[in-house]
Amino acid sequence: MTGYVGQSLRLMVGVPEYSTYVAHMRNKHPDKPPMSYQKFFRECQAARYGGRVGRCC
């Protein structure tokens, strides 16, 4: 899904926009490689549903 509707649906289920995350990593943490989409998705799900929270900022 792309666009506003897709982003809204992802946020409703607890998955922030991956491209926003990658841009954040490039701007704020250029020395660290961004997670793969699969790992990013798992981290977001864990943070939303009781797993460990992996926020950097």
mmCIF entry with sequence, helices, sheets and N, C-alpha, C, O atoms, coordinates in Angstrom:
data_MODEL
# 
_entry.id   MODEL 
# 
_entity.id                         1 
_entity.type                       polymer 
_entity.pdbx_number_of_molecules   1 
# 
_entity_poly.entity_id                      1 
_entity_poly.type                           'polypeptide(L)' 
_entity_poly.nstd_linkage                   no 
_entity_poly.nstd_monomer                   no 
_entity_poly.pdbx_seq_one_letter_code       MTGYVGQSLRLMVGVPEYSTYVAHMRNKHPDKPPMSYQKFFRECQAARYGGRVGRCC 
_entity_poly.pdbx_seq_one_letter_code_can   MTGYVGQSLRLMVGVPEYSTYVAHMRNKHPDKPPMSYQKFFRECQAARYGGRVGRCC 
_entity_poly.pdbx_strand_id                 A 
# 
loop_
_entity_poly_seq.entity_id 
_entity_poly_seq.num 
_entity_poly_seq.mon_id 
_entity_poly_seq.hetero 
1 1  MET n 
1 2  THR n 
1 3  GLY n 
1 4  TYR n 
1 5  VAL n 
1 6  GLY n 
1 7  GLN n 
1 8  SER n 
1 9  LEU n 
1 10 ARG n 
1 11 LEU n 
1 12 MET n 
1 13 VAL n 
1 14 GLY n 
1 15 VAL n 
1 16 PRO n 
1 17 GLU n 
1 18 TYR n 
1 19 SER n 
1 20 THR n 
1 21 TYR n 
1 22 VAL n 
1 23 ALA n 
1 24 HIS n 
1 25 MET n 
1 26 ARG n 
1 27 ASN n 
1 28 LYS n 
1 29 HIS n 
1 30 PRO n 
1 31 ASP n 
1 32 LYS n 
1 33 PRO n 
1 34 PRO n 
1 35 MET n 
1 36 SER n 
1 37 TYR n 
1 38 GLN n 
1 39 LYS n 
1 40 PHE n 
1 41 PHE n 
1 42 ARG n 
1 43 GLU n 
1 44 CYS n 
1 45 GLN n 
1 46 ALA n 
1 47 ALA n 
1 48 ARG n 
1 49 TYR n 
1 50 GLY n 
1 51 GLY n 
1 52 ARG n 
1 53 VAL n 
1 54 GLY n 
1 55 ARG n 
1 56 CYS n 
1 57 CYS n 
# 
_struct_asym.id          A 
_struct_asym.entity_id   1 
# 
loop_
_struct_conf.conf_type_id 
_struct_conf.id 
_struct_conf.pdbx_PDB_helix_id 
_struct_conf.beg_label_comp_id 
_struct_conf.beg_label_asym_id 
_struct_conf.beg_label_seq_id 
_struct_conf.pdbx_beg_PDB_ins_code 
_struct_conf.end_label_comp_id 
_struct_conf.end_label_asym_id 
_struct_conf.end_label_seq_id 
_struct_conf.pdbx_end_PDB_ins_code 
_struct_conf.beg_auth_comp_id 
_struct_conf.beg_auth_asym_id 
_struct_conf.beg_auth_seq_id 
_struct_conf.end_auth_comp_id 
_struct_conf.end_auth_asym_id 
_struct_conf.end_auth_seq_id 
_struct_conf.pdbx_PDB_helix_class 
_struct_conf.details 
_struct_conf.pdbx_PDB_helix_length 
HELX_P HELX_P1 AA1 GLY A 3  ? MET A 12 ? GLY A 3  MET A 12 1 ? 10 
HELX_P HELX_P2 AA2 TYR A 18 ? LYS A 28 ? TYR A 18 LYS A 28 1 ? 11 
HELX_P HELX_P3 AA3 TYR A 37 ? ARG A 48 ? TYR A 37 ARG A 48 1 ? 12 
# 
_struct_conf_type.id          HELX_P 
_struct_conf_type.criteria    ? 
_struct_conf_type.reference   ? 
# 
loop_
_atom_site.group_PDB 
_atom_site.id 
_atom_site.type_symbol 
_atom_site.label_atom_id 
_atom_site.label_alt_id 
_atom_site.label_comp_id 
_atom_site.label_asym_id 
_atom_site.label_entity_id 
_atom_site.label_seq_id 
_atom_site.pdbx_PDB_ins_code 
_atom_site.Cartn_x 
_atom_site.Cartn_y 
_atom_site.Cartn_z 
_atom_site.occupancy 
_atom_site.B_iso_or_equiv 
_atom_site.pdbx_formal_charge 
_atom_site.auth_seq_id 
_atom_site.auth_comp_id 
_atom_site.auth_asym_id 
_atom_site.auth_atom_id 
_atom_site.pdbx_PDB_model_num 
ATOM 1   N N  . MET A 1 1  ? 0.836  -1.190 0.000  1.00 0.00 ? 1  MET A N  1 
ATOM 2   C CA . MET A 1 1  ? 0.000  0.000  0.000  1.00 0.00 ? 1  MET A CA 1 
ATOM 3   C C  . MET A 1 1  ? 0.871  1.240  0.000  1.00 0.00 ? 1  MET A C  1 
ATOM 4   O O  . MET A 1 1  ? 1.900  1.309  0.672  1.00 0.00 ? 1  MET A O  1 
ATOM 5   N N  . THR A 1 2  ? 0.444  2.178  -0.743 1.00 0.00 ? 2  THR A N  1 
ATOM 6   C CA . THR A 1 2  ? 1.187  3.425  -0.785 1.00 0.00 ? 2  THR A CA 1 
ATOM 7   C C  . THR A 1 2  ? 0.255  4.579  -0.484 1.00 0.00 ? 2  THR A C  1 
ATOM 8   O O  . THR A 1 2  ? -0.967 4.431  -0.486 1.00 0.00 ? 2  THR A O  1 
ATOM 9   N N  . GLY A 1 3  ? 0.837  5.706  -0.232 1.00 0.00 ? 3  GLY A N  1 
ATOM 10  C CA . GLY A 1 3  ? 0.050  6.905  -0.019 1.00 0.00 ? 3  GLY A CA 1 
ATOM 11  C C  . GLY A 1 3  ? -0.513 7.025  1.384  1.00 0.00 ? 3  GLY A C  1 
ATOM 12  O O  . GLY A 1 3  ? -0.154 6.284  2.299  1.00 0.00 ? 3  GLY A O  1 
ATOM 13  N N  . TYR A 1 4  ? -1.397 7.977  1.512  1.00 0.00 ? 4  TYR A N  1 
ATOM 14  C CA . TYR A 1 4  ? -1.964 8.333  2.809  1.00 0.00 ? 4  TYR A CA 1 
ATOM 15  C C  . TYR A 1 4  ? -2.750 7.192  3.444  1.00 0.00 ? 4  TYR A C  1 
ATOM 16  O O  . TYR A 1 4  ? -2.622 6.944  4.642  1.00 0.00 ? 4  TYR A O  1 
ATOM 17  N N  . VAL A 1 5  ? -3.563 6.495  2.651  1.00 0.00 ? 5  VAL A N  1 
ATOM 18  C CA . VAL A 1 5  ? -4.376 5.399  3.190  1.00 0.00 ? 5  VAL A CA 1 
ATOM 19  C C  . VAL A 1 5  ? -3.482 4.277  3.705  1.00 0.00 ? 5  VAL A C  1 
ATOM 20  O O  . VAL A 1 5  ? -3.708 3.754  4.797  1.00 0.00 ? 5  VAL A O  1 
ATOM 21  N N  . GLY A 1 6  ? -2.484 3.912  2.938  1.00 0.00 ? 6  GLY A N  1 
ATOM 22  C CA . GLY A 1 6  ? -1.561 2.851  3.364  1.00 0.00 ? 6  GLY A CA 1 
ATOM 23  C C  . GLY A 1 6  ? -0.819 3.224  4.624  1.00 0.00 ? 6  GLY A C  1 
ATOM 24  O O  . GLY A 1 6  ? -0.671 2.401  5.528  1.00 0.00 ? 6  GLY A O  1 
ATOM 25  N N  . GLN A 1 7  ? -0.353 4.454  4.692  1.00 0.00 ? 7  GLN A N  1 
ATOM 26  C CA . GLN A 1 7  ? 0.355  4.908  5.890  1.00 0.00 ? 7  GLN A CA 1 
ATOM 27  C C  . GLN A 1 7  ? -0.582 4.889  7.088  1.00 0.00 ? 7  GLN A C  1 
ATOM 28  O O  . GLN A 1 7  ? -0.187 4.467  8.175  1.00 0.00 ? 7  GLN A O  1 
ATOM 29  N N  . SER A 1 8  ? -1.800 5.334  6.906  1.00 0.00 ? 8  SER A N  1 
ATOM 30  C CA . SER A 1 8  ? -2.767 5.334  8.006  1.00 0.00 ? 8  SER A CA 1 
ATOM 31  C C  . SER A 1 8  ? -3.049 3.927  8.504  1.00 0.00 ? 8  SER A C  1 
ATOM 32  O O  . SER A 1 8  ? -3.113 3.695  9.711  1.00 0.00 ? 8  SER A O  1 
ATOM 33  N N  . LEU A 1 9  ? -3.217 2.987  7.581  1.00 0.00 ? 9  LEU A N  1 
ATOM 34  C CA . LEU A 1 9  ? -3.472 1.604  7.981  1.00 0.00 ? 9  LEU A CA 1 
ATOM 35  C C  . LEU A 1 9  ? -2.291 1.010  8.736  1.00 0.00 ? 9  LEU A C  1 
ATOM 36  O O  . LEU A 1 9  ? -2.476 0.319  9.737  1.00 0.00 ? 9  LEU A O  1 
ATOM 37  N N  . ARG A 1 10 ? -1.081 1.275  8.260  1.00 0.00 ? 10 ARG A N  1 
ATOM 38  C CA . ARG A 1 10 ? 0.099  0.759  8.959  1.00 0.00 ? 10 ARG A CA 1 
ATOM 39  C C  . ARG A 1 10 ? 0.200  1.337  10.362 1.00 0.00 ? 10 ARG A C  1 
ATOM 40  O O  . ARG A 1 10 ? 0.516  0.614  11.306 1.00 0.00 ? 10 ARG A O  1 
ATOM 41  N N  . LEU A 1 11 ? -0.067 2.640  10.513 1.00 0.00 ? 11 LEU A N  1 
ATOM 42  C CA . LEU A 1 11 ? -0.011 3.257  11.837 1.00 0.00 ? 11 LEU A CA 1 
ATOM 43  C C  . LEU A 1 11 ? -1.090 2.703  12.760 1.00 0.00 ? 11 LEU A C  1 
ATOM 44  O O  . LEU A 1 11 ? -0.868 2.584  13.965 1.00 0.00 ? 11 LEU A O  1 
ATOM 45  N N  . MET A 1 12 ? -2.242 2.367  12.217 1.00 0.00 ? 12 MET A N  1 
ATOM 46  C CA . MET A 1 12 ? -3.331 1.823  13.035 1.00 0.00 ? 12 MET A CA 1 
ATOM 47  C C  . MET A 1 12 ? -2.963 0.460  13.616 1.00 0.00 ? 12 MET A C  1 
ATOM 48  O O  . MET A 1 12 ? -3.438 0.103  14.694 1.00 0.00 ? 12 MET A O  1 
ATOM 49  N N  . VAL A 1 13 ? -2.130 -0.299 12.925 1.00 0.00 ? 13 VAL A N  1 
ATOM 50  C CA . VAL A 1 13 ? -1.728 -1.604 13.448 1.00 0.00 ? 13 VAL A CA 1 
ATOM 51  C C  . VAL A 1 13 ? -0.354 -1.541 14.105 1.00 0.00 ? 13 VAL A C  1 
ATOM 52  O O  . VAL A 1 13 ? 0.210  -2.576 14.461 1.00 0.00 ? 13 VAL A O  1 
ATOM 53  N N  . GLY A 1 14 ? 0.182  -0.348 14.265 1.00 0.00 ? 14 GLY A N  1 
ATOM 54  C CA . GLY A 1 14 ? 1.421  -0.188 15.014 1.00 0.00 ? 14 GLY A CA 1 
ATOM 55  C C  . GLY A 1 14 ? 2.686  -0.289 14.205 1.00 0.00 ? 14 GLY A C  1 
ATOM 56  O O  . GLY A 1 14 ? 3.741  -0.595 14.760 1.00 0.00 ? 14 GLY A O  1 
ATOM 57  N N  . VAL A 1 15 ? 2.620  -0.043 12.915 1.00 0.00 ? 15 VAL A N  1 
ATOM 58  C CA . VAL A 1 15 ? 3.816  -0.109 12.081 1.00 0.00 ? 15 VAL A CA 1 
ATOM 59  C C  . VAL A 1 15 ? 4.060  1.268  11.465 1.00 0.00 ? 15 VAL A C  1 
ATOM 60  O O  . VAL A 1 15 ? 3.377  1.641  10.511 1.00 0.00 ? 15 VAL A O  1 
ATOM 61  N N  . PRO A 1 16 ? 5.016  2.026  11.989 1.00 0.00 ? 16 PRO A N  1 
ATOM 62  C CA . PRO A 1 16 ? 5.337  3.321  11.396 1.00 0.00 ? 16 PRO A CA 1 
ATOM 63  C C  . PRO A 1 16 ? 5.887  3.148  9.970  1.00 0.00 ? 16 PRO A C  1 
ATOM 64  O O  . PRO A 1 16 ? 6.238  2.041  9.561  1.00 0.00 ? 16 PRO A O  1 
ATOM 65  N N  . GLU A 1 17 ? 5.954  4.220  9.247  1.00 0.00 ? 17 GLU A N  1 
ATOM 66  C CA . GLU A 1 17 ? 6.444  4.207  7.871  1.00 0.00 ? 17 GLU A CA 1 
ATOM 67  C C  . GLU A 1 17 ? 7.931  3.864  7.843  1.00 0.00 ? 17 GLU A C  1 
ATOM 68  O O  . GLU A 1 17 ? 8.737  4.538  8.483  1.00 0.00 ? 17 GLU A O  1 
ATOM 69  N N  . TYR A 1 18 ? 8.295  2.814  7.102  1.00 0.00 ? 18 TYR A N  1 
ATOM 70  C CA . TYR A 1 18 ? 9.686  2.364  7.024  1.00 0.00 ? 18 TYR A CA 1 
ATOM 71  C C  . TYR A 1 18 ? 10.572 3.446  6.411  1.00 0.00 ? 18 TYR A C  1 
ATOM 72  O O  . TYR A 1 18 ? 11.687 3.661  6.886  1.00 0.00 ? 18 TYR A O  1 
ATOM 73  N N  . SER A 1 19 ? 10.107 4.127  5.376  1.00 0.00 ? 19 SER A N  1 
ATOM 74  C CA . SER A 1 19 ? 10.923 5.158  4.734  1.00 0.00 ? 19 SER A CA 1 
ATOM 75  C C  . SER A 1 19 ? 11.233 6.304  5.701  1.00 0.00 ? 19 SER A C  1 
ATOM 76  O O  . SER A 1 19 ? 12.307 6.901  5.624  1.00 0.00 ? 19 SER A O  1 
ATOM 77  N N  . THR A 1 20 ? 10.308 6.615  6.606  1.00 0.00 ? 20 THR A N  1 
ATOM 78  C CA . THR A 1 20 ? 10.548 7.643  7.615  1.00 0.00 ? 20 THR A CA 1 
ATOM 79  C C  . THR A 1 20 ? 11.637 7.183  8.573  1.00 0.00 ? 20 THR A C  1 
ATOM 80  O O  . THR A 1 20 ? 12.508 7.963  8.958  1.00 0.00 ? 20 THR A O  1 
ATOM 81  N N  . TYR A 1 21 ? 11.582 5.908  8.955  1.00 0.00 ? 21 TYR A N  1 
ATOM 82  C CA . TYR A 1 21 ? 12.605 5.343  9.831  1.00 0.00 ? 21 TYR A CA 1 
ATOM 83  C C  . TYR A 1 21 ? 13.985 5.396  9.164  1.00 0.00 ? 21 TYR A C  1 
ATOM 84  O O  . TYR A 1 21 ? 14.967 5.791  9.794  1.00 0.00 ? 21 TYR A O  1 
ATOM 85  N N  . VAL A 1 22 ? 14.054 4.996  7.885  1.00 0.00 ? 22 VAL A N  1 
ATOM 86  C CA . VAL A 1 22 ? 15.337 4.990  7.170  1.00 0.00 ? 22 VAL A CA 1 
ATOM 87  C C  . VAL A 1 22 ? 15.882 6.413  7.070  1.00 0.00 ? 22 VAL A C  1 
ATOM 88  O O  . VAL A 1 22 ? 17.077 6.629  7.274  1.00 0.00 ? 22 VAL A O  1 
ATOM 89  N N  . ALA A 1 23 ? 15.029 7.383  6.760  1.00 0.00 ? 23 ALA A N  1 
ATOM 90  C CA . ALA A 1 23 ? 15.472 8.779  6.690  1.00 0.00 ? 23 ALA A CA 1 
ATOM 91  C C  . ALA A 1 23 ? 15.989 9.248  8.048  1.00 0.00 ? 23 ALA A C  1 
ATOM 92  O O  . ALA A 1 23 ? 17.002 9.944  8.122  1.00 0.00 ? 23 ALA A O  1 
ATOM 93  N N  . HIS A 1 24 ? 15.291 8.866  9.131  1.00 0.00 ? 24 HIS A N  1 
ATOM 94  C CA . HIS A 1 24 ? 15.736 9.218  10.480 1.00 0.00 ? 24 HIS A CA 1 
ATOM 95  C C  . HIS A 1 24 ? 17.124 8.636  10.758 1.00 0.00 ? 24 HIS A C  1 
ATOM 96  O O  . HIS A 1 24 ? 18.005 9.326  11.271 1.00 0.00 ? 24 HIS A O  1 
ATOM 97  N N  . MET A 1 25 ? 17.303 7.379  10.418 1.00 0.00 ? 25 MET A N  1 
ATOM 98  C CA . MET A 1 25 ? 18.606 6.738  10.663 1.00 0.00 ? 25 MET A CA 1 
ATOM 99  C C  . MET A 1 25 ? 19.717 7.425  9.872  1.00 0.00 ? 25 MET A C  1 
ATOM 100 O O  . MET A 1 25 ? 20.812 7.632  10.395 1.00 0.00 ? 25 MET A O  1 
ATOM 101 N N  . ARG A 1 26 ? 19.447 7.774  8.636  1.00 0.00 ? 26 ARG A N  1 
ATOM 102 C CA . ARG A 1 26 ? 20.464 8.440  7.810  1.00 0.00 ? 26 ARG A CA 1 
ATOM 103 C C  . ARG A 1 26 ? 20.804 9.822  8.354  1.00 0.00 ? 26 ARG A C  1 
ATOM 104 O O  . ARG A 1 26 ? 21.960 10.241 8.310  1.00 0.00 ? 26 ARG A O  1 
ATOM 105 N N  . ASN A 1 27 ? 19.794 10.536 8.868  1.00 0.00 ? 27 ASN A N  1 
ATOM 106 C CA . ASN A 1 27 ? 20.022 11.901 9.367  1.00 0.00 ? 27 ASN A CA 1 
ATOM 107 C C  . ASN A 1 27 ? 20.598 11.941 10.773 1.00 0.00 ? 27 ASN A C  1 
ATOM 108 O O  . ASN A 1 27 ? 21.497 12.735 11.050 1.00 0.00 ? 27 ASN A O  1 
ATOM 109 N N  . LYS A 1 28 ? 20.094 11.096 11.664 1.00 0.00 ? 28 LYS A N  1 
ATOM 110 C CA . LYS A 1 28 ? 20.483 11.162 13.073 1.00 0.00 ? 28 LYS A CA 1 
ATOM 111 C C  . LYS A 1 28 ? 21.553 10.155 13.476 1.00 0.00 ? 28 LYS A C  1 
ATOM 112 O O  . LYS A 1 28 ? 22.288 10.387 14.435 1.00 0.00 ? 28 LYS A O  1 
ATOM 113 N N  . HIS A 1 29 ? 21.647 9.054  12.765 1.00 0.00 ? 29 HIS A N  1 
ATOM 114 C CA . HIS A 1 29 ? 22.586 7.977  13.120 1.00 0.00 ? 29 HIS A CA 1 
ATOM 115 C C  . HIS A 1 29 ? 23.307 7.459  11.881 1.00 0.00 ? 29 HIS A C  1 
ATOM 116 O O  . HIS A 1 29 ? 23.198 6.274  11.566 1.00 0.00 ? 29 HIS A O  1 
ATOM 117 N N  . PRO A 1 30 ? 24.041 8.314  11.169 1.00 0.00 ? 30 PRO A N  1 
ATOM 118 C CA . PRO A 1 30 ? 24.662 7.884  9.907  1.00 0.00 ? 30 PRO A CA 1 
ATOM 119 C C  . PRO A 1 30 ? 25.706 6.779  10.076 1.00 0.00 ? 30 PRO A C  1 
ATOM 120 O O  . PRO A 1 30 ? 26.061 6.108  9.106  1.00 0.00 ? 30 PRO A O  1 
ATOM 121 N N  . ASP A 1 31 ? 26.189 6.590  11.286 1.00 0.00 ? 31 ASP A N  1 
ATOM 122 C CA . ASP A 1 31 ? 27.193 5.558  11.538 1.00 0.00 ? 31 ASP A CA 1 
ATOM 123 C C  . ASP A 1 31 ? 26.578 4.172  11.731 1.00 0.00 ? 31 ASP A C  1 
ATOM 124 O O  . ASP A 1 31 ? 27.306 3.181  11.785 1.00 0.00 ? 31 ASP A O  1 
ATOM 125 N N  . LYS A 1 32 ? 25.252 4.089  11.837 1.00 0.00 ? 32 LYS A N  1 
ATOM 126 C CA . LYS A 1 32 ? 24.579 2.810  12.068 1.00 0.00 ? 32 LYS A CA 1 
ATOM 127 C C  . LYS A 1 32 ? 23.739 2.439  10.851 1.00 0.00 ? 32 LYS A C  1 
ATOM 128 O O  . LYS A 1 32 ? 23.030 3.286  10.308 1.00 0.00 ? 32 LYS A O  1 
ATOM 129 N N  . PRO A 1 33 ? 23.812 1.187  10.418 1.00 0.00 ? 33 PRO A N  1 
ATOM 130 C CA . PRO A 1 33 ? 22.964 0.777  9.289  1.00 0.00 ? 33 PRO A CA 1 
ATOM 131 C C  . PRO A 1 33 ? 21.512 0.619  9.743  1.00 0.00 ? 33 PRO A C  1 
ATOM 132 O O  . PRO A 1 33 ? 21.269 0.155  10.857 1.00 0.00 ? 33 PRO A O  1 
ATOM 133 N N  . PRO A 1 34 ? 20.548 0.991  8.909  1.00 0.00 ? 34 PRO A N  1 
ATOM 134 C CA . PRO A 1 34 ? 19.144 0.802  9.290  1.00 0.00 ? 34 PRO A CA 1 
ATOM 135 C C  . PRO A 1 34 ? 18.780 -0.682 9.281  1.00 0.00 ? 34 PRO A C  1 
ATOM 136 O O  . PRO A 1 34 ? 19.405 -1.476 8.577  1.00 0.00 ? 34 PRO A O  1 
ATOM 137 N N  . MET A 1 35 ? 17.771 -1.048 10.062 1.00 0.00 ? 35 MET A N  1 
ATOM 138 C CA . MET A 1 35 ? 17.286 -2.430 10.081 1.00 0.00 ? 35 MET A CA 1 
ATOM 139 C C  . MET A 1 35 ? 16.642 -2.760 8.740  1.00 0.00 ? 35 MET A C  1 
ATOM 140 O O  . MET A 1 35 ? 16.202 -1.871 8.012  1.00 0.00 ? 35 MET A O  1 
ATOM 141 N N  . SER A 1 36 ? 16.595 -4.036 8.428  1.00 0.00 ? 36 SER A N  1 
ATOM 142 C CA . SER A 1 36 ? 15.842 -4.471 7.256  1.00 0.00 ? 36 SER A CA 1 
ATOM 143 C C  . SER A 1 36 ? 14.361 -4.226 7.529  1.00 0.00 ? 36 SER A C  1 
ATOM 144 O O  . SER A 1 36 ? 13.960 -4.037 8.678  1.00 0.00 ? 36 SER A O  1 
ATOM 145 N N  . TYR A 1 37 ? 13.554 -4.228 6.473  1.00 0.00 ? 37 TYR A N  1 
ATOM 146 C CA . TYR A 1 37 ? 12.124 -4.014 6.670  1.00 0.00 ? 37 TYR A CA 1 
ATOM 147 C C  . TYR A 1 37 ? 11.532 -5.087 7.571  1.00 0.00 ? 37 TYR A C  1 
ATOM 148 O O  . TYR A 1 37 ? 10.686 -4.790 8.415  1.00 0.00 ? 37 TYR A O  1 
ATOM 149 N N  . GLN A 1 38 ? 11.965 -6.328 7.402  1.00 0.00 ? 38 GLN A N  1 
ATOM 150 C CA . GLN A 1 38 ? 11.432 -7.428 8.208  1.00 0.00 ? 38 GLN A CA 1 
ATOM 151 C C  . GLN A 1 38 ? 11.747 -7.224 9.692  1.00 0.00 ? 38 GLN A C  1 
ATOM 152 O O  . GLN A 1 38 ? 10.875 -7.399 10.543 1.00 0.00 ? 38 GLN A O  1 
ATOM 153 N N  . LYS A 1 39 ? 12.981 -6.856 9.997  1.00 0.00 ? 39 LYS A N  1 
ATOM 154 C CA . LYS A 1 39 ? 13.350 -6.625 11.394 1.00 0.00 ? 39 LYS A CA 1 
ATOM 155 C C  . LYS A 1 39 ? 12.613 -5.400 11.946 1.00 0.00 ? 39 LYS A C  1 
ATOM 156 O O  . LYS A 1 39 ? 12.152 -5.411 13.087 1.00 0.00 ? 39 LYS A O  1 
ATOM 157 N N  . PHE A 1 40 ? 12.507 -4.354 11.136 1.00 0.00 ? 40 PHE A N  1 
ATOM 158 C CA . PHE A 1 40 ? 11.771 -3.146 11.528 1.00 0.00 ? 40 PHE A CA 1 
ATOM 159 C C  . PHE A 1 40 ? 10.327 -3.500 11.874 1.00 0.00 ? 40 PHE A C  1 
ATOM 160 O O  . PHE A 1 40 ? 9.808  -3.046 12.893 1.00 0.00 ? 40 PHE A O  1 
ATOM 161 N N  . PHE A 1 41 ? 9.679  -4.303 11.042 1.00 0.00 ? 41 PHE A N  1 
ATOM 162 C CA . PHE A 1 41 ? 8.298  -4.710 11.270 1.00 0.00 ? 41 PHE A CA 1 
ATOM 163 C C  . PHE A 1 41 ? 8.178  -5.488 12.574 1.00 0.00 ? 41 PHE A C  1 
ATOM 164 O O  . PHE A 1 41 ? 7.271  -5.232 13.365 1.00 0.00 ? 41 PHE A O  1 
ATOM 165 N N  . ARG A 1 42 ? 9.089  -6.443 12.807 1.00 0.00 ? 42 ARG A N  1 
ATOM 166 C CA . ARG A 1 42 ? 9.053  -7.239 14.039 1.00 0.00 ? 42 ARG A CA 1 
ATOM 167 C C  . ARG A 1 42 ? 9.255  -6.365 15.266 1.00 0.00 ? 42 ARG A C  1 
ATOM 168 O O  . ARG A 1 42 ? 8.573  -6.546 16.275 1.00 0.00 ? 42 ARG A O  1 
ATOM 169 N N  . GLU A 1 43 ? 10.187 -5.418 15.192 1.00 0.00 ? 43 GLU A N  1 
ATOM 170 C CA . GLU A 1 43 ? 10.441 -4.508 16.321 1.00 0.00 ? 43 GLU A CA 1 
ATOM 171 C C  . GLU A 1 43 ? 9.201  -3.660 16.623 1.00 0.00 ? 43 GLU A C  1 
ATOM 172 O O  . GLU A 1 43 ? 8.847  -3.464 17.786 1.00 0.00 ? 43 GLU A O  1 
ATOM 173 N N  . CYS A 1 44 ? 8.552  -3.165 15.584 1.00 0.00 ? 44 CYS A N  1 
ATOM 174 C CA . CYS A 1 44 ? 7.344  -2.345 15.780 1.00 0.00 ? 44 CYS A CA 1 
ATOM 175 C C  . CYS A 1 44 ? 6.232  -3.168 16.407 1.00 0.00 ? 44 CYS A C  1 
ATOM 176 O O  . CYS A 1 44 ? 5.537  -2.692 17.305 1.00 0.00 ? 44 CYS A O  1 
ATOM 177 N N  . GLN A 1 45 ? 6.058  -4.394 15.945 1.00 0.00 ? 45 GLN A N  1 
ATOM 178 C CA . GLN A 1 45 ? 5.024  -5.258 16.508 1.00 0.00 ? 45 GLN A CA 1 
ATOM 179 C C  . GLN A 1 45 ? 5.326  -5.579 17.970 1.00 0.00 ? 45 GLN A C  1 
ATOM 180 O O  . GLN A 1 45 ? 4.428  -5.562 18.811 1.00 0.00 ? 45 GLN A O  1 
ATOM 181 N N  . ALA A 1 46 ? 6.587  -5.871 18.269 1.00 0.00 ? 46 ALA A N  1 
ATOM 182 C CA . ALA A 1 46 ? 6.972  -6.180 19.649 1.00 0.00 ? 46 ALA A CA 1 
ATOM 183 C C  . ALA A 1 46 ? 6.742  -4.967 20.553 1.00 0.00 ? 46 ALA A C  1 
ATOM 184 O O  . ALA A 1 46 ? 6.278  -5.112 21.684 1.00 0.00 ? 46 ALA A O  1 
ATOM 185 N N  . ALA A 1 47 ? 7.066  -3.779 20.054 1.00 0.00 ? 47 ALA A N  1 
ATOM 186 C CA . ALA A 1 47 ? 6.871  -2.565 20.856 1.00 0.00 ? 47 ALA A CA 1 
ATOM 187 C C  . ALA A 1 47 ? 5.389  -2.313 21.116 1.00 0.00 ? 47 ALA A C  1 
ATOM 188 O O  . ALA A 1 47 ? 5.015  -1.867 22.200 1.00 0.00 ? 47 ALA A O  1 
ATOM 189 N N  . ARG A 1 48 ? 4.561  -2.594 20.142 1.00 0.00 ? 48 ARG A N  1 
ATOM 190 C CA . ARG A 1 48 ? 3.129  -2.340 20.302 1.00 0.00 ? 48 ARG A CA 1 
ATOM 191 C C  . ARG A 1 48 ? 2.452  -3.389 21.170 1.00 0.00 ? 48 ARG A C  1 
ATOM 192 O O  . ARG A 1 48 ? 1.557  -3.069 21.952 1.00 0.00 ? 48 ARG A O  1 
ATOM 193 N N  . TYR A 1 49 ? 2.874  -4.636 21.036 1.00 0.00 ? 49 TYR A N  1 
ATOM 194 C CA . TYR A 1 49 ? 2.154  -5.719 21.687 1.00 0.00 ? 49 TYR A CA 1 
ATOM 195 C C  . TYR A 1 49 ? 2.919  -6.357 22.847 1.00 0.00 ? 49 TYR A C  1 
ATOM 196 O O  . TYR A 1 49 ? 2.736  -7.542 23.125 1.00 0.00 ? 49 TYR A O  1 
ATOM 197 N N  . GLY A 1 50 ? 3.763  -5.597 23.519 1.00 0.00 ? 50 GLY A N  1 
ATOM 198 C CA . GLY A 1 50 ? 4.351  -6.069 24.747 1.00 0.00 ? 50 GLY A CA 1 
ATOM 199 C C  . GLY A 1 50 ? 5.761  -6.609 24.685 1.00 0.00 ? 50 GLY A C  1 
ATOM 200 O O  . GLY A 1 50 ? 6.264  -7.126 25.683 1.00 0.00 ? 50 GLY A O  1 
ATOM 201 N N  . GLY A 1 51 ? 6.398  -6.506 23.564 1.00 0.00 ? 51 GLY A N  1 
ATOM 202 C CA . GLY A 1 51 ? 7.796  -6.919 23.489 1.00 0.00 ? 51 GLY A CA 1 
ATOM 203 C C  . GLY A 1 51 ? 8.687  -5.796 23.970 1.00 0.00 ? 51 GLY A C  1 
ATOM 204 O O  . GLY A 1 51 ? 8.203  -4.799 24.506 1.00 0.00 ? 51 GLY A O  1 
ATOM 205 N N  . ARG A 1 52 ? 9.969  -5.949 23.784 1.00 0.00 ? 52 ARG A N  1 
ATOM 206 C CA . ARG A 1 52 ? 10.866 -4.873 24.204 1.00 0.00 ? 52 ARG A CA 1 
ATOM 207 C C  . ARG A 1 52 ? 10.727 -3.684 23.253 1.00 0.00 ? 52 ARG A C  1 
ATOM 208 O O  . ARG A 1 52 ? 10.449 -3.857 22.066 1.00 0.00 ? 52 ARG A O  1 
ATOM 209 N N  . VAL A 1 53 ? 10.919 -2.504 23.773 1.00 0.00 ? 53 VAL A N  1 
ATOM 210 C CA . VAL A 1 53 ? 10.792 -1.293 22.987 1.00 0.00 ? 53 VAL A CA 1 
ATOM 211 C C  . VAL A 1 53 ? 12.164 -0.925 22.477 1.00 0.00 ? 53 VAL A C  1 
ATOM 212 O O  . VAL A 1 53 ? 13.091 -0.770 23.272 1.00 0.00 ? 53 VAL A O  1 
ATOM 213 N N  . GLY A 1 54 ? 12.320 -0.780 21.183 1.00 0.00 ? 54 GLY A N  1 
ATOM 214 C CA . GLY A 1 54 ? 13.613 -0.492 20.582 1.00 0.00 ? 54 GLY A CA 1 
ATOM 215 C C  . GLY A 1 54 ? 13.727 0.911  20.033 1.00 0.00 ? 54 GLY A C  1 
ATOM 216 O O  . GLY A 1 54 ? 14.157 1.088  18.893 1.00 0.00 ? 54 GLY A O  1 
ATOM 217 N N  . ARG A 1 55 ? 13.362 1.895  20.795 1.00 0.00 ? 55 ARG A N  1 
ATOM 218 C CA . ARG A 1 55 ? 13.450 3.278  20.331 1.00 0.00 ? 55 ARG A CA 1 
ATOM 219 C C  . ARG A 1 55 ? 14.855 3.814  20.581 1.00 0.00 ? 55 ARG A C  1 
ATOM 220 O O  . ARG A 1 55 ? 15.477 3.505  21.598 1.00 0.00 ? 55 ARG A O  1 
ATOM 221 N N  . CYS A 1 56 ? 15.339 4.605  19.658 1.00 0.00 ? 56 CYS A N  1 
ATOM 222 C CA . CYS A 1 56 ? 16.676 5.157  19.826 1.00 0.00 ? 56 CYS A CA 1 
ATOM 223 C C  . CYS A 1 56 ? 16.629 6.594  20.331 1.00 0.00 ? 56 CYS A C  1 
ATOM 224 O O  . CYS A 1 56 ? 17.595 7.052  20.942 1.00 0.00 ? 56 CYS A O  1 
ATOM 225 N N  . CYS A 1 57 ? 15.546 7.311  20.097 1.00 0.00 ? 57 CYS A N  1 
ATOM 226 C CA . CYS A 1 57 ? 15.493 8.728  20.478 1.00 0.00 ? 57 CYS A CA 1 
ATOM 227 C C  . CYS A 1 57 ? 14.249 9.036  21.279 1.00 0.00 ? 57 CYS A C  1 
ATOM 228 O O  . CYS A 1 57 ? 14.042 10.181 21.682 1.00 0.00 ? 57 CYS A O  1 
# 
